Amino acid sequence: MLKEMIICIIIVVVIFFGNSTIQKYTKESVSEISNGLMQLREDLTNQNVENNKAKEKMNEVYSKWEKKHDKLAYFIEHDELEKVETDLVSIKSYIETQEYEQAVGELDKGAFVLKHIEDKYAFNLQNIF
């Protein structure tokens, strides 16, 4: 009886530790990508757009996303990640074609999806029940 109780406690501790590690990584990843998108948004809305500067910043954000995407795919639904990927590709194409207003709209959509991912996988009572 005591042996089973100890095993159950160890399993619960491992689950909580794993969940907190995953949640921390998700939060850091979402924050990093969102901050890059918001900086890009500021540049696009302030009409402070230099063709190469906006492309470079978008490529930087996209490369960060590619690095984070592989690890996030282990524990986040692929549909959610595909939405972010689609938004980032759309932003990239709008910047390349100099359609900055549409790029800002996609930026907002991408930031919303990232925030949704962070909230959806947060450890709280609403997500448990």
MARTIRO-392554 format. One record per residue (C-alpha): residue in three letters; x, y, z. Coordinates in Angstrom, 1 decimal, decimal comma, always signed. Each point is the difference from the previous one (the first is absolute). Layout:
residues N
+------+--------+--------+--------+
! rest !      X !      Y !      Z !
+------+--------+--------+--------+
!  ALA !      X !      Y !      Z !
...
+------+--------+--------+--------+
This chain:
residues 129
+------+--------+--------+--------+
! rest !      X !      Y !      Z !
+------+--------+--------+--------+
!  MET !   +0,0 !   +0,0 !   +0,0 !
!  LEU !   +2,8 !   +2,4 !   +0,9 !
!  LYS !   +1,9 !   -0,9 !   -3,1 !
!  GLU !   -3,0 !   +0,9 !   -2,3 !
!  MET !   -0,5 !   +3,3 !   +1,8 !
!  ILE !   +3,6 !   +1,0 !   -0,5 !
!  ILE !   -0,1 !   -0,9 !   -3,7 !
!  CYS !   -3,2 !   +2,1 !   -0,4 !
!  ILE !   +1,6 !   +2,9 !   +1,8 !
!  ILE !   +3,1 !   -0,2 !   -2,2 !
!  ILE !   -2,2 !   -0,1 !   -3,2 !
!  VAL !   -2,0 !   +3,0 !   +1,1 !
!  VAL !   +3,2 !   +2,0 !   +0,8 !
!  VAL !   +1,5 !   -1,0 !   -3,4 !
!  ILE !   -3,2 !   +1,1 !   -1,8 !
!  PHE !   +0,0 !   +3,4 !   +1,8 !
!  PHE !   +3,7 !   +0,6 !   -0,6 !
!  GLY !   -0,4 !   -0,9 !   -3,7 !
!  ASN !   -3,0 !   +2,2 !   -0,4 !
!  SER !   +1,7 !   +2,9 !   +1,6 !
!  THR !   +3,1 !   -0,4 !   -2,2 !
!  ILE !   -2,2 !   -0,2 !   -3,1 !
!  GLN !   -2,1 !   +3,0 !   +1,0 !
!  LYS !   +3,2 !   +2,0 !   +0,7 !
!  TYR !   +1,4 !   -0,8 !   -3,4 !
!  THR !   -3,2 !   +0,8 !   -1,8 !
!  LYS !   -0,3 !   +3,3 !   +1,8 !
!  GLU !   +3,6 !   +1,0 !   -0,8 !
!  SER !   -0,4 !   -1,0 !   -3,7 !
!  VAL !   -3,3 !   +1,8 !   -0,4 !
!  SER !   +1,4 !   +3,1 !   +1,7 !
!  GLU !   +3,1 !   +0,0 !   -2,2 !
!  ILE !   -1,9 !   -0,3 !   -3,2 !
!  SER !   -2,7 !   +2,5 !   +1,1 !
!  ASN !   +2,6 !   +2,6 !   +0,9 !
!  GLY !   +1,6 !   -0,3 !   -3,4 !
!  LEU !   -3,4 !   +0,4 !   -1,7 !
!  MET !   -0,9 !   +3,0 !   +2,1 !
!  GLN !   +3,3 !   +1,7 !   -0,8 !
!  LEU !   -0,6 !   -0,7 !   -3,7 !
!  ARG !   -3,5 !   +1,4 !   +0,4 !
!  GLU !   +1,3 !   +3,2 !   +1,5 !
!  ASP !   +2,3 !   +0,4 !   -3,0 !
!  LEU !   -2,7 !   -0,6 !   -2,5 !
!  THR !   -2,6 !   +2,3 !   +1,7 !
!  ASN !   +2,4 !   +2,9 !   +0,5 !
!  GLN !   +0,7 !   +0,0 !   -3,7 !
!  ASN !   +3,6 !   -0,5 !   +1,0 !
!  VAL !   +0,3 !   -2,8 !   -2,6 !
!  GLU !   +3,2 !   -0,5 !   -1,8 !
!  ASN !   -0,4 !   -2,9 !   -2,5 !
!  ASN !   +3,0 !   -2,0 !   +1,2 !
!  LYS !   -0,5 !   +0,8 !   +3,7 !
!  ALA !   -3,6 !   -1,3 !   +0,1 !
!  LYS !   +1,0 !   -3,1 !   -1,9 !
!  GLU !   +3,0 !   -0,6 !   +2,2 !
!  LYS !   -2,1 !   +0,3 !   +3,2 !
!  MET !   -2,6 !   -2,3 !   -1,4 !
!  ASN !   +2,6 !   -2,6 !   -1,0 !
!  GLU !   +1,4 !   +0,3 !   +3,5 !
!  VAL !   -3,4 !   -0,7 !   +1,6 !
!  TYR !   -0,6 !   -2,8 !   -2,5 !
!  SER !   +3,3 !   -1,7 !   +0,8 !
!  LYS !   -0,8 !   +0,2 !   +3,7 !
!  TRP !   -3,3 !   -1,6 !   -0,7 !
!  GLU !   +1,6 !   -2,8 !   -1,9 !
!  LYS !   +2,3 !   -0,8 !   +2,9 !
!  LYS !   -2,8 !   +0,0 !   +2,5 !
!  HIS !   -2,5 !   -1,8 !   -2,3 !
!  ASP !   +1,7 !   -3,4 !   +0,2 !
!  LYS !   -0,1 !   -0,2 !   +3,8 !
!  LEU !   -3,5 !   +1,5 !   +0,3 !
!  ALA !   -1,3 !   -2,6 !   -2,4 !
!  TYR !   +0,6 !   -2,7 !   +2,7 !
!  PHE !   -2,7 !   +1,3 !   +2,3 !
!  ILE !   -2,2 !   +2,5 !   -1,9 !
!  GLU !   -2,6 !   -0,9 !   -2,6 !
!  HIS !   +1,3 !   +0,3 !   -3,5 !
!  ASP !   -3,0 !   +1,9 !   -1,2 !
!  GLU !   +0,9 !   +2,8 !   +2,4 !
!  LEU !   +3,5 !   +0,1 !   -1,2 !
!  GLU !   -1,1 !   -0,1 !   -3,6 !
!  LYS !   -2,1 !   +3,1 !   +0,6 !
!  VAL !   +3,0 !   +1,9 !   +1,3 !
!  GLU !   +2,2 !   -1,3 !   -2,9 !
!  THR !   -2,6 !   +1,2 !   -2,5 !
!  ASP !   -0,2 !   +3,4 !   +1,5 !
!  LEU !   +3,7 !   +0,4 !   +0,0 !
!  VAL !   +0,3 !   -1,0 !   -3,6 !
!  SER !   -2,8 !   +2,4 !   -0,9 !
!  ILE !   +1,8 !   +2,8 !   +1,9 !
!  LYS !   +3,2 !   -0,8 !   -1,9 !
!  SER !   -1,7 !   +0,1 !   -3,4 !
!  TYR !   -1,8 !   +3,3 !   +0,8 !
!  ILE !   +3,2 !   +1,6 !   +1,0 !
!  GLU !   +1,8 !   -1,2 !   -3,1 !
!  THR !   -2,8 !   +1,4 !   -2,2 !
!  GLN !   +0,0 !   +3,3 !   +2,1 !
!  GLU !   -3,7 !   -0,5 !   +1,1 !
!  TYR !   +0,7 !   +1,2 !   +3,5 !
!  GLU !   -3,6 !   +0,5 !   +1,1 !
!  GLN !   -0,8 !   -3,6 !   -0,7 !
!  ALA !   +3,2 !   -1,1 !   +1,8 !
!  VAL !   -1,2 !   +1,9 !   +3,1 !
!  GLY !   -3,3 !   -1,8 !   -0,1 !
!  GLU !   +1,8 !   -3,4 !   -0,2 !
!  LEU !   +2,3 !   +1,1 !   +2,8 !
!  ASP !   -3,0 !   +0,6 !   +2,2 !
!  LYS !   -1,5 !   -3,3 !   -0,9 !
!  GLY !   +3,3 !   -1,8 !   +0,6 !
!  ALA !   +0,4 !   +1,6 !   +3,4 !
!  PHE !   -3,5 !   -1,0 !   +1,0 !
!  VAL !   +0,6 !   -3,6 !   -1,0 !
!  LEU !   +3,2 !   -0,1 !   +2,0 !
!  LYS !   -1,7 !   +1,5 !   +3,1 !
!  HIS !   -2,8 !   -2,6 !   -0,5 !
!  ILE !   +2,6 !   -2,8 !   +0,0 !
!  GLU !   +1,5 !   +1,3 !   +3,2 !
!  ASP !   -3,4 !   +0,3 !   +1,7 !
!  LYS !   -1,2 !   -3,4 !   -1,3 !
!  TYR !   +3,0 !   -1,9 !   +1,4 !
!  ALA !   +0,2 !   +1,9 !   +3,3 !
!  PHE !   -0,4 !   -2,0 !   +3,2 !
!  ASN !   -3,1 !   +1,3 !   +1,7 !
!  LEU !   -3,4 !   -1,4 !   +1,2 !
!  GLN !   -1,9 !   +1,2 !   -3,1 !
!  ASN !   +2,2 !   -2,2 !   -2,2 !
!  ILE !   -0,2 !   -3,0 !   +2,3 !
!  PHE !   -3,8 !   -0,2 !   +0,2 !
+------+--------+--------+--------+
